[in-house]
Amino acid sequence: MQHEKAVFRQFALPVSVFDHLKQFQRAYEARHGVRLTNNEVLSIIVKQHQSMTANVEGAVPSHDRSERH
């Protein structure tokens, strides 16, 4: 994994999102034999999302924009 400068922020996740993160973490460890930190897992998930939405105009659906605070 490429090392970049880190930004430290404290934030809350809905329980269902945190459960998904942990499921991903366990599956990754089972598949690759490597235990990732929560930060590493979140980085992988966000980078995968970036790749999937890179060619999509306006990557954030309009209904998601209205939920931002």
Buried (B, 14 or more C-beta within 10 A) or exposed (E): EEEEEEEEEEEEEEEEEEEBBEEBBEEBEEEEEEEBEEEBBBBBBEEEEEEEEEEEEEEEEEEEEEEEE
